[in-house]
Amino acid sequence: MFKKILIANRGEIACRIARTCRRMGIAVATVHSAADRDALHVREIGESLEIGPPTAAESYLAIERIVDAARRQGADAVHPGYGFLAENPAFVTALRDAGIAFIGPDPEVLARFGNKAAAKQEARLANVPVVPGTETPSSSVEDIVSAVDGMQLPVLLKAAAGGGGKGMRVSQSRASLRADVEAAMREGRSAFGDPSLIVEEYLPHARHVEVQILGDGRGEVIHLFDRECSLQRRHQKVIEEAPVTSIPPDLRQSILDHAVRLGRAVHYLGLGTVEFIVKDSRAYFLEVNPRIQVEHPVTEEVTGLDLVELQIRAVADGRLPLPQDAVAVRGVAVEARVYAEDPAGGFLPSTGRVGLLRLPDTVRVDSGIESGASVTPYYDPMVAKLIAAAQDRETAYDHLASALDDTVVLGVTTNVDFLRKLATDKSVLANDVHTGTIEDMLAANPPVRWSFPRDAAIAAVLWLQTRRSRAASDAWSGWAGHTGWRLGDGTSPIASAPALRLTCGDACHDVRFGAIEPDGAIGVAVGEDRWRIRVSFPAGAVVAEVDDQTYSLDVHLEDGRACFSHAGRSAWFSVEPYLSGTLLTSDGSGDGQVRAPMMGRIIAVEVEVGQPVAAGERLGLMESMKMEMTLAAPFAGTITEVACAVDATVERDQRVFSVAAE
């Protein structure tokens, strides 16, 4: 057995692996980038080496630095977790050359399964059905376009070196095909260092089913049953469950058999996931993820097994820790991935400081961050995984929905509300889902930023209370606040001029205040609506009394922003005093400044100063967290400034273009 394992990863999976290692009596160490010096995984593991700057390419993907860290920390094995170098054959070879074990498959197997075309060939050789499409990857746009000419649209463009749902695009029309191919190649080059693509027939309204396998590297392979991953968006899994209950038993058994047969054919070592698409009672091989998966906890919950322990023992001992007949399923488990992303903003990642994080204690929670941590553009924006288990599927989803109600994340925007809607949706509860279910839901009912006037009024009073607290220690701030309030006896009317503007997305609320009453309450008006609001802080809690109703709130305030949560629903607003001189024009059209929606890198600048542009025209592209975002003109006009360059790093809200109206 290994004496010390270096965990070459970060976040929740690094913490998760460390817990099992310690239970097994194995010492652990880890690595971190400059951006992760104060990260939870560094503190929990307790021994870590800084290996480079924040960018993954210079830290968590730097093979020589990680091998050197393993050597310096006395590790005799490395666990890669998922992502980063988990599927990199060159990394495994470098570890072998240094006399350090890799907890995963051999480099030859990684090379075969790391390439989508090679993986399909292995599946064919093992007599596993595959999705029709091209067999040879290509990095030529012309070759891919020509290959699609002989296929029926839509088609799926897949990065040959891809995995984890990244580097995949559906092309719906010949008119957009070339642009789709170019975009898919850019994503492949950015995410995997390889722009090569393969093309497959796109199978809509199908189910995504995967099988967990475990091998000893000598031809013995067992399965740990299956998972349903059909609830996904843009090929990224959102909610997963185990076991699969949606397909006929004979089809399910054939999928389990396919997975084991493929694993045996390549003498698979360690944990792996064989993924299938199921359409019209037929199953087709998709890919093999030769590593531990994000969604592995649902398998652990229904089998009672520790998958990380099984993985370590299989690699260390060269034999399976248990036979197939020792694996059984009991009950149902469901996992939801909580991400720092904005559903109403196209699910763009949301970067920033997590001012408050409170996670439920009624379900299993795997998380790698805490209150005060920052979500940066350098890595995946996952906040936590919530895993609910029960005797039946309905109860498991009920537990998950309740846990989401108890989840509070303030400071960054998250998908918690969206997950709650999914967990209580009738079609989801009826198991009437497919890989396009979420996209269909979004098309029918696009997410919106709920911005109620009463919420704006509460946020305004919270912000005002903070300013008053600061003023208590600053003799000048009472004159500089410009908030429109004054001490009085409660008899003064609400001011006619607004003091604050609160903005949430496209919604703006102008807030007017009355005098502060002796008990601390204040009259607040937003439009024609009026309330008497009093905020208090009993025993460290935050309580808002709005007329005759009382609310217990979770609150996070920072310069220019006010966020609060109540009963599972969050509200956040940008706050700006009217006398600050930076408000939008009265018609709400703005000043023509195009700002970066989040921290990231400019990858294309497509206009120049003096160029006329139409409303919504693309001015450039930026990339953050391996996602492309379009920077568009807010209205028709002329470019007056290009404040960025290709490859430049920009901060959230940084001005990148300026447009003068026609």
N, C-alpha and C positions, 0 to 999 in steps of 0.2 A: 504494500500500500504506500501511496505517496506520503512524504513527511511534510511538505510545504507546497502549497499551490498559489501561484500568482494569478489573480483574476484580472485579465486584460480587458476590462470594460468599466462601465460607470453606471450610475443610477440604480434603479430598482433591481436589475438583474445581478449587479455586483453584490448588493446587500443580500439578495436571496441566496446566491451561491455560497457566500461566506457563512451564512447561518448553518447550512448543511455541513460544510467542511468542519466547522467548530464542533458540531454534534458528533461527527465522526472522529474527532481528535486530531484533525489535520490543521496545521498552522496555515495562516493566510496572509497574503500581502496584495497590494494593488498598485495601480498607477493613476496619475491624473494629469490633466492639462493645466495651463495657467488659469484658465477660466474656472476650473473645478477645485481650486485650493481649499475652499471652505465647503466643498460638497459633502452631502450626508454619507456617501459611500467611503469617502476618505476618513471621516471621523469614526464611522462604525467599524471599519476594518482595522484602523489604528496604525497601519504601516503602509506607507505609500511613497512612491517616487514621482516627482514632477518630470514629465518626459517631453514637454514642448509647449508651444503657443496654443491658443484656443482652437484654431482650426484643426479638424480631425486629421487632415492630411499630414500635419506636422506633429501630431501627438498620437491619438489612438489608432491611426493607420500607419504609423512609422515603425516598420518591422524591426530595424536594427535597434531602435531605442527601447522597444519592449523586450526584445531578447536580452539586451544589456541589463535592463531592469530586473528581469527574472534571475539572471546570473548574479547580480549584485545583492539581491535579497535572498539568495540561497534557495530558490524554488527548484524543485525537481520536476514540476509539471506546471502547465499553463492551462487555465480554463478560459476560453474566449467569450463565453456568454453568447449573445446573438448580435448580429450586425458587425460593423467594423471589420476585424480580421478573421471572423469565425469561419469563413468559407474560402480563405486565401491559401492556396497550396504552397506558395512561396514562403509564407509565414511558418507553415508546418515544417518545411524543409530546413529553414533557418534554425528552428528550435531543435530539430534532430541533429543538425551539425554541431549544435552547442551542447548536446547530450541532455536535452530537456524534453520531457514527454508533452504531447499535445492531447488534450482531452477531447477527442473527436476522431473523425475518420482519417484514413491515410491520405496523403496529398494526391495520389493518383485518383482516388474516388472523389475527392473534392473537385479536382480538375474536370472530371467527367460530369458531375452533377452541377458544377458551377456554370457550365455552358448549356444553355437551353437546348441547342441543337444536339449536342453530345448526349444529354440526358434523354432526349426522345429516342435516340438511336439505342441506348441501353434498354429503354423500355420495350422497344420493338424486339430486341434480341431476347428479352425475357418473356415475350409473348403477352405483353401488356398493351391494350389498345391506346392509341394516341390521337390527339386532335389533328385533323387534316391540315396541312400547311407546308411551308418550305422546310427543307432539310438542312440547308447550308446557310450559315449566318453571313451577312454582308454589311459593310460599312459604306457602300455606294448608294446614294439616293436613287440614282438611275436604275440600279439593279433591283432595288426594293419596289420601285414604282412599276417596273416591267413585270416583276413577279406577281404583283397584285392585279395586273391586267387580265390574267387568266383565272382570277378568283371572283367569287360573288361577294359583294359588299353587304354588310360591314365586315371589316377584318380587324384582327388584333395585332398591333405592332408591339413586339416584345424585345427588350434589351437582351441580347444573347447571354450577357454576363450578369443579368439581373437576378433579383430575388426579393422576397418580402413585399411583393406587390408594386415595387418601384420600377420605373422604366417601361411602363405599359400604357398604350394609348389605343383607343378604338377609333378607327377612321370610317366615317359614315358615307362619304361621297368622294367621287373622283376629283371634284373641284378643290377639295381641301386636302387631298392625299399627300401632295408634295410637302405642304406646310406641316402636316401631321408627322410625316417621316422625319423631316428636319428637326422638329421639336422632340420626337422620341430619341433621336440620335444625340441631341444635346443633353437630354436627361441621362441617357446611358453613359455618356462621356463624363458628366459631372458626378454621377452617383457611383459608377463602377470603373471609370477610366477606360471604357471601351464603348464606342458608338455602334458597334455591330448589332444588327437586328435580325430576327426571324419573323415570319408572318404566319398567322394561324387563322383558320375560320373562326369567326366570333360566334359564340353560342349564347344568345341572350336568354333570360328567364330560366337559367339553369341553377343547380345547387352546387355549392362548393363543399366537398367532403374531404377530410384528410385522416390519415392513419399514422399513429405514433408507433415507430418500430425501435427495437433495441437489438444490436448485433454484437457478436464477440470477435469479429474480424477474421474468422476462420470458416464462415459459411453457416453458422447457427444464428438464426434470427427469429425473434418472436414479435408479436404486436401487443400493444397496450391499449387496444381498441381505438376508437375513432372520435372525431370532433366534427361538428357542423359549423361552418364559417361563412354561410351564405349572406349574412348581414354585413355588407361591406360597401365602401364608397370609394370610387376610383381605384378599385383593386386593393384597397387597404381595409383590413378587417376591423370591425367596430365592436360587434358582440359575437362571442363564440360560446358554444355549449358542448357538453359531453354527457352521455354518448349520443350518437346519431339515432334519431327516432323517426325520421321523415321518409325513409325509403323502405321498400320491401325487404324482408329478412334475407332472401336469396341474393338479391343485388348487393346488400350490405356485406354478406359473407364473401362474395366474389371480390369486392373491393379490398377487404382484409387479406384475402389470398393473394391478390395482385401485388399488394405492398410487400408482403413477406417474401414472395417469389423474387421480386426485384432486388430486395435487400440481400437475399441469399446469393443471387447471381453475381453480385459485385463484392461479396465477402464484407458486408458493411460492418463498421465498428462504431459502437456508441449509440447515442440517440439520433434519430432522424425522423423526418415527417415526409410521407409520400402523399402528394396532393392530387385530387381528382376533380373533374367537373362532371356532374351527373345531369343528363338531358334525355328526356323521353325514355326512361328506364334503361339507359346505357351509360356506362362510366368510361371516361377518357382520362388518361394520365396527363397531368399538368407539369409537375416538377417535383424534385426532391429538395427539401431544405435540410442540408446535412449538419444540423446543429440543434440546440434546444430552441423551442419556439416561445414567443411572447405568451401564447395562450396555454402553455403547459400546465398551469395550475388547475384548469378544469379537469384534466386527466388525473392529476394527483387527488383531487377531491372525490372523484367517483371510484378510483381504484384503491385509495389508501396508501399509495406508493409515493416515495420521494424520488422523482425522476432524476434530480441532480445526483443523488447517491447512486442510483443504478448506473448512470452514465460514468461516474468516477470508478465504480467497481468493475464495470465491464472493460474499461480501458486499462486499469491497473492490473487486473487479474487475468485478462485475456480469456474470460469465460463469462457466460451469462449468470447473473446472480440468482435467477429463478427460472423455472420452466413455464411454458405457456399455460399449463393447466392451473398454475398458481395465481393467474391474473383473472380477476373477476370485477364486474361493474356493479355498483350499488348506488341507486339514486341518480340525480341529475345535478349538474353544476353549470352555472352561467357566468361568463366574465364580460365586464364592460371596461373599455379603455377610456379613461378620463384624460383628455388632451387639452393643452393650452392652445385653443384655436377658436376662431370666431365663426360659428355656423351662419350667422347673418351676413358675414363678409366673405362668403365663398369658402369658408373653412380655412382661411389663411391662418398660419400660426400666430400666436399672440405672445410677444416677448415682453419681458419686464420683471419686476420684483413681485414675488408672491407675498403680499402683505399679511395674509391670514390664510392658513390651511387647517381645516378640521375634517378629519376622515372618520367614517363610522366604525363602531366597534362591534357591530352585529354581524358582519361578514368578514371573510378574509380580505386583507388589504395588502398589496405589494406596492410599495412606493419608494422612490429614491430622492424625494425632496421634502422640505419642511417649511414652515413659516419663515420668511426672511430670505429664502433662496431665490435665485434669479433663473428665469427661463431665457436662454440665450438663443441666437439664431444658428449656433454652431452644431447643435445636436437635436435629436428627436424631441418634440415638445411634450412627451408623456408626463403626466402628473402622477397618476396612480392607476392600478388595476383593482377593480372591485370584483370579488369572486363569491357568488352566493350558491350554496348547496342545499338540497332538500331531497325528500323522498320522491317527489314528482316535479315535472317541468313547470306546472302552473305555480306551485309554491315557491320554486326557485326564483322565478321571475318576480313574484310578489316580494320576496326578500330583497331582490336586487333593486326594485323600484323604491322600497323603503330606505335602503342604504343610500341611494342617490338623493333622496329627500334630506338625508342627514349630512350630505357632503357640502362643504363650504370652501370655496376658493375665491379669494378676493385679491385684486391687484392685477390679475391677468384675466382675459376672457376665456371661458372654457366651454366644452360641449356638454356639460352636466345636464342642462335643461333638455337638450336634444336627446341625450341618452335616456332620460326619464320618459320622454314621449315614445321612444322606441320600446322601452321595457313594458309599457302599458298599452301598446298598439294592438288592436284586435287581430290583425293579420299575423303579427308576430306571436301573440299568445296562442293562436290557432295553428301555428307552425306552417302557415301558408306563405312562405317566403322564397326568394330566389336572389341571385346576385345583383339583380336590378331593382330590388324592392326599395332600397333607400333612395336611389335616384328617382324612382317613380314618386315616392313620398315628397321629395324635395321639389319636384316639378309641380305637383298638385298643391302643395302648401309650403312655399319657400320660407325658411326661417326668417324671422324679423326680430329687430331689437325692440322689445316692449319698452315703451317710454311713456309712462303714465304721468300726468301732471302732479298727482299726489306724491309719487315717488320723487319727482324733481323737487317738490316742496320740502320733503323730509331730508333729501340730500343737501339742499341749500341750508337748512337749519343746522345740520351736522357740520357743514363747512364753516358756517358762521360761528358756531360754538367753538371750533378749533381756533379761529381767528381771535375770538374774545379771550381764550385761554392764553394765547401768545401775547396779547396786549397787556395782560396782567403784569408781565415782567418787562414791558417796553413802554417807556413814557411817551414815545412818539407814535406808536402804531395806531392808537385811537384816532389820530388825525390822518394817518396814511391809509386806513382800511378802505374808505370809500364804499362801505357796505350799505348805506342808507338806513341804518338803525340808530336809535338813541335811547337812553334810559328814560323811562317815564312811568306814568301810573296806569297805563293800559287804556287810557281814554282816547289817545290820538288815533286818527284814521290811518289806514294803510296808505303808503305813499303812492302817488300817481305815476312816478317815474320808476322804472325797474332798476334794481341794484345789481342783479346778477343775471348772467345768461348761462343756463345749463344745457349742454348738448349731449345727445346720445344718438350716434349715427347721423341720420338726416333730420332728426327731430330736435327743435330748439324750443326751450322754455324760458321766457323772461319772467323773473321772479321779483316780486315787490314785498317789502316788509313794512310792518307797523312798529310801534314802540315795544320794547321789552317790558313785560309786566313784572310786578314784584315777585311772583313765584317762578320767574324765568321763562314763562311761555311767551310766544310771539305770534302776532298775526301774520299770515303768509298768503299771498295771492299769486296764482298763475292763470293768466287770462281772466275769465269770469269766475273761476273756482277760488274759494277762500277756506282756510283752515286756521285753527288755533293749535299750535304745535309746541310741545314742551319736551325737551330732551334731558334725561337724567342718567346718572351713572351709579346705580346702587351696587355696592359690593363688586365693582369692576365690570358689571354688565352694562349694556347700553339699552335704554328703554325710551321709546318715542310714544308720547301721548298725542294722538291726532284727534282733536275734538273729544268724542267720548270713547274712542277705541285706543287700546294700548298694544304696542308691538315690542317684542324682544328682538333686538337686532344684533347681527355681527357686522362690524364696521371696519373699513380700511380707508384712511384719508391720506392723501399725499398732495404735494403742490399741484394745483390745477385739476385734481380728480377727487371724486367722492364715490365710494362704493359701499353698498350694504346688502345684506342678505336677510331674508325672513321667510320662514316656513318653506325652505327649499327653493326659493326664487331669489335671484340676484338682480340688482340694478346698479348701473354705474353711469356716471356723468362726468364730462369735462366741465369745469367750473371757471368762469371768467368774470371778474368785476366789470361793470359797464364803463368805469373810468380808466380802464387799463390801456385803452387806445388801440387794442388789437382785434376787436370784434369784427365779424363779417359785416358786409354792407347790409343795409336794411332789407334789401330784396333777397338776401340769402345766397346770392350768386358767388360770393367770395371774391378773392383778389387775383384769381388766375394762377395761383401757385400750386404746382403739383408736388406732393410730398410723398416720401417713401412710407408705405403702410407699416413697415417694420424694418428692423436692422437687416442688412443683407448686402449683396454684391450686384453691381450693375453689369449685365451681360450683353446689353445692346443699347445703342443710342441711334435713333432712326430719323432725327430731325436736326435742323441747324437754325441759328438765329436768323430771323427774317422770313422763315418759311410759313406759309399759311397752312392751317390745319382745321379739320372739321371737328365738331363735337364728338367725343368718344374715340377719336383717331389715336392709334397707338404711337406713342412718342419714344418708347423704349421698353426694355425688359429688365427686370431684376430677379435675382434668385436668392432664396433663403430656405434653409433646411431642405435643400434639394427640390424645391418647388419653384416654378416659374410664375412671376406675377407681371401683368401688363400695367404700364404706366400710361394713362390715357389723358387726352385733353379734356378739361372740364366743360368747355364750350368752344364754339367756333371762334377763330381769331388768328393771331400771328405769334410765333415763338419770339419772345424777347430775351430769354435767357436759357442757356443749357448749363446747369450747375453741377454736372457730373460727367464722368468719363467711363469707358468700358474698363472693367476690373476694379473700379473704385468701390470701397466699402462705404456704405451710407448708414446713418443712424435712423431710428424710427422718427418720423415727422420731419426729417431733413428735407429742405427744398431741393428738388432735382431739375425741374423745369418751371418756366414762367410763361404764361400766355396772356396776351392783351386781347380783349374782346374786339370783335369787328365794329 
